[in-house]
Amino acid sequence: MNADTQPKTITISPLLWRVSFYTALLLGAFLLGLVPIWLKSRKCSYSLAEAERQLNLVRTQNALVSAIIDARRGDYELARQATSDFFTFLRPEIDRENHVALSPAQREGVQQLFSQRDEIITLLARSDPVAVDRLSDLYKLYRNSDCQL
């Protein structure tokens, strides 16, 4: 065999080995410190998602209750707007792919509410006193669908 085909030995200088060792040690310490922060961030993220879910449900229920109160006071335009807000807040919760806020049983119960939407909003636009009773019935259906907190 000639000299060109002989395997060459690679020697690492002590300085290069020391720098590599301390770099690996620093990287390991960084990753070790990152894990608890990541776990805490993940926990906070789940807590935030739960708080947002509850806020959406409260906002939805508040809009419906506000519509009932406004209709009982005879302020049908505000009641119509609040009823529209109720359905506007409720629609994304039903359409959401991961169904964060509503269980499948709740989603099916809430679908029944949308069948009355146009009729109730029309009654409120006409300032019809029957709308108060329809809103109260809508609230009962909403409560029976277990969407409240």
C-alpha angles and dihedrals in degrees: 000000000000127000095260095063097047114110112252121223117230116216123198115211116234091243093054091047091051093049091049092048094050092045091053090046092051091047090050092049090049092051091045090055092045096059098067091045091050092049092050091048091051092050091049090049091055091047091051092050090051092048091050091050091053091045091054092051092048092047090051094048091044091056091053094046090047089053091052093049093047092048092050089052089052095248095130097167093058089044090052091050092048091048090051089049090051092057092041091054092043098050097067091048090057095042095047110118098218092044094223099167103032133047118224091259091051091048091054091049092049092050087068090060092062092060088069097043101096094042094051094045090049091051090050092048088054091047090237113170089217086074090074091061092044090052090050090051089048089053091051090052090048091051091046091053087064094234094133120093 
